[in-house]
Amino acid sequence: MNAEILKRIVRAIADGSQGDLERLAKTVIDSERQVGHVKLAEQLEVILARQRPAKATQNPGSEAGRLKDLPTSRRHGDALVGLIPRETLEHHMVLPNEVDARFARIEKEFAARERLGAYGLRPRKTVLLYGPPGCGKSLGAKRLAWNVGLPLLKVRFDALISSYFGESASNLRMVFDTAKERPCVLLLDECDFIARSRTNSKDIGEASRIVNSLLTLMEEYDAPGLLVATTNVEDSLDAALFRRFDDVFLVPPPGAAQIEQLLRMTLSAVPVAEELDWAQFVQSLSGESAAMVVKAAQDAAKTAVLAGQKRVTSAHLNTAIAELKRTESQNRNG
């Protein structure tokens, strides 16, 4: 058993985290089986499978119980990250096959990290997702967290950024230290907020310092979980940041096949008129974000239900799409 696993086991015991202990136990069992200790691995599996008595009190290592241990700013005591509970993680995505394969590769490498390490290979651990708003970048982070079985910690930039000299960089380091101490998926959502190019920034003080700090922390990143950053404006990011990521890829707007799948999936819980022309609505929503496609379908379904009608019709969908496009146009021009 290597030193890193031992440290993680002791850390999980100290935190009272039953979930982390069970995951580490499975890692130990897999490791023992790989080195030929099959009988020992089987004995350990039997022990792990034993039913444990239910506890009446809340597990102090649960996500809710660990909220108090999250990092806070020294000056005001504000939480620097938000914990998104596992049961609330949306994780089903409709993506082109090639993009879905990029996500799946990260998940497979994380699951096989011990085996890769035995050959001196390092799994992808830092990922930058870019693309237009509403196409699933944040959802991609939730999917990764769900599929690798880790909690999701989302950095709160409003609490992290400080006007005091050097304090923003200090807050950022605390966040990265937390990710190193506690396995998680650390989400830097819309990271351009702190990672804008130093050459284009008018603020050569604190903004430049926090970018430099982020670059250093990314260079040194060796946490047991994953780091996921997202941005809508990748052209404005500091060029040096891209080299720090193990993988960088686009989460695109849905194509025709994905739009139809999103519509059908969103409307699967309500009856739909047989004469509904899916191709018409795919064309109407061409170029729109996945979020808008889903919202159009949801709005149409709600209109039908509230009106006491038995099924969603073309009229419901046409009205919902027109209303959303009108709102979108007003926001863009306003």
N, C-alpha and C positions, 0 to 999 in steps of 0.2 A: 504494500500500500504506500503510495507516494505522500510526500509531506503536505502537498496542497489539499489532498482529500482529508488527511488527519486534521488539518487546521479548520476545514469546512465542517467536519463532524463536531469538533469541540465548539465552534462558533454556533452551530445549530442547537447544541445542547444548552449553551449559555443563553440563547434567545428563546429557548423553549419551543422551537419550531419543529413540530412533528412531521409536517410535510417535507421540509428540507431533509430531515433525518431519514425518512423513507426513501427519498430519491437517492441519497448518498448510499444507503444500504444496497439498493439495486445496482448502483455503480460498482460497489465493492464486490458484489456477487458476480457481475459480468467480468470484472477484472480477474477474479480467482478462476473462473471457468476458462478464460482465455489463456491462462498460464498452465492449464492442465489440472487444476485442483477441482475436478468435477464433483467428487464426493462432498468436499467441504462446501461447494457452491449449492449443492442440493440440500444439505443440512441447514444452511443459512436461509434458503428459500422457505423451508418448512417453518423455521422460527419466525420469519417475517410474515408469513401467512396466518399465524395464530391470531384469533379474534381478540381484540383488546376491549376491556370494559369501557362503556361510554362514560364520559365525564359530564357531571352536571354543570360545571362552571365552564366559562369560555376559555378555550385554549389560549394561553398568553402568547403563543407563537403564531396565532392566526393573523390574517391580514389586518383585521380590526384591532387586535391586541398589539400589533407592532406599529400602529400609527404614531404612538408617542415617541418611538425611537427614530423617526425620520428626521433628517437634518433641518435645522432652522437657522435663520440669519441671526448673527450675534447681536446686532444693534436693536432689532425690533422683535425678534423671536418668531418671525413669520415662517411658515413651512416653505422650504425650497423646492419640494416635490409633492406631487399629489399621487396617492395610491389608488389605482383603478382596480376594484375587486374582481377576482377571476370570474365570478358568476355573472358579471355585467359585461364581460368582454365579447363584443361582436367579432366573429372570426370567419364567417362565410363570405368569400369573395368571388366575384365573377370576372375573370381575367382572360386575356388571350393566352393560349397555351405556353408561349415562350416566356411570358412574364410570370405565369404561375410556376413554371419550372425554376425560375430564379429564386422565388420564395422557398420552394420545396428543397432546393439545394442547400440553402442556409439551414433549414430545419434538419435535414439529414446529416449535415456536417456536425451540427451541435450534438445530435444524438450519438454520433460516432466519434466524439472528440477524444475519448480515452484511446480508442483504437488508432485514430490518426496520430495521436501523440506518441504512441509506441514506435511509429516510423519517423518521428521527427517532423510531422506535418501539423500545421496549425489551421484549425477551422476558421471560416469566416465569422468574425465576431462584431465587426463594425460595418454598418450599412447606411448608405445615403439614398433616400428615395426622393425623386423629383418629378414634377409634372404639374398640370393645371389644378386649380382648386376643385375639391369635390370628387376627385377620381379615385380615392382610396389609399392615400399615403398613410394617414393616421390609422386607418383600418388595417393596413398592412402590418403596422407595429403590433396591433392587438392580435392579429392572426398569429404572428410569430410567438408572442407571449403565450397564447393559448396552446399552440402546438408543441412548444418546448417545455410547457409546464412551469413557467416562471411568472411571478407577479410583475405587473407593469407599473413603473414609476415614471410619471410625466413631470419634467422640469417646469417649474413655475417662474418664467422669466420676469414677471412683474415683481416677485419678491427677491429674485436673484440680483437684478440690476440695482446698483446703489450709486448715488452721486458722490459718495465719499471715496477718497483716493484709495485704490487697491482693494476695496471691499467686495466689488463684484467678482474679481478673480478669486478672492478668498472663498466666497460663497460657492463658486463653481467647483473649486477643489473639494469642498466638503461634500458636494453632490457626487463627484467621482469617487471619493473615498467610501461613501455609503455603498455605491455599486460594487466596489471591490470587496467590501466586508459582507455584503448580502447579495447572493445571486438574484438577478432580476433582468428584465428588459428595460433599459433606461432610454426614455424617449425625449429627444430634443426636437419638439414639434415646431415647425417654422423656424429653423435654426438660423436663418438669415438675420433674425433679430439680434443675434450676438456674433454672427460670423461674416458680416459684410466685409468686402475687400478693404484692406487698410489703405490702399492707394486712392480709392474713390471717396473715402470717408472725410468729412470736413472736421470731424472731431479726432484730433491726433493724440488725445489724452486717454481717458478711461476706455473709450471704444477700442483703441488700438491695444491697450493692455489686456482687455478681456479676450480679444482675438488671439494674441500671443499666448495667453494662458490656455485657451482651448487647444491651440496647436500643440503645446507641450503635453497637455493631459492626453490628447489623442495619440501622440507619439509613444507615451508611456503606458497606454491602456492595456491592462492585463487582468481585467475583472473576469470572474467565472461565468458571467451572463453575456448578454448581447447589448450593443448600443445601436439605436436606430435614430437617425436624423432625417427630417423631412424639410423640403423647401418648395415654394412655388416659383421662386426667382433664382434659379441656380446660377445665372449669369452674373449675379451681384456678389456671390460668395467669394471669399478669399481663395485664390488659386491654390495656395499651399494646402488648403484643407482637403481638397479632393484626394491628394496622395496619401492621406491618413486613413482613408476608408478601405476596407477589404473588398467591398463591392459597391458599385454605384449604378443604379438603373432607373429607367423611366417607368412610372405608373401612368399609362396613357388613358385618354377618354375611351369609353367603350365603343367598339365597332358594332356593326349591324347585328352580328350573332349575339354579342354580349347584351345589347339593348333589349332584344327580344327575350333573352333568358332572364334579364332583370325584371321585365314587365310580367312575364309569366310567373316567376317566383314570387314577386310581391303580391300578385293577385291570386295566388294559389289557395288562399284561405276563404275566398268569396266566390260565389257563382259568377260566371262571365257569359255574356251573350254569345251564342254560337256563331252569329254572323260577324263577330268582331274581326276586322281586317288587321292582323298583326303587322303586316308589311307596311301599311299606311302609317302606323304609329312609330315604327322603326325609322321611317323616312322623316317624319315630323321631328323626331328627337335626335336625328343625326348630328353629331358634333357636340352634343350636350354632355355634361358630366354624369357619372353614375349616380351621384346624389340627387340630381334633378330628375333623372329617369325614375328612380325609386319614389321620390316625392310626388311626381305626377300620378303614378299608379296608386299611391296611398291616398292622395286627395280625391281621386276618382272613386275609389272604394268607399271612402268615408261619406262622400256625397250620396252615393247610392244607398248606403245603410241608413243614413239619417233621414232620407226621403222615404224610407220604408219600401224601397223597390227591391225586387227579388234578385236582380243581377246587374253587373256593371256593363254598361253599353258604350258604344262608340261615342255617343254624345257626352257621357261623363268624362271620358278620356280627352276628347277634343277640348272641352271646357277647361279641364285641369291644366292641360298643356298650354293653352292660350293664356290663361291667367298667370302661370309661372313665367312664361316668356315676356309678358307685359311687365311684370314686377322686375324681372331681370334687366329689361331695357331701361326702366325708370331708374333703377339703382346705378346702372352704368352711366346714364346721362345726367343723373342728379348729383 
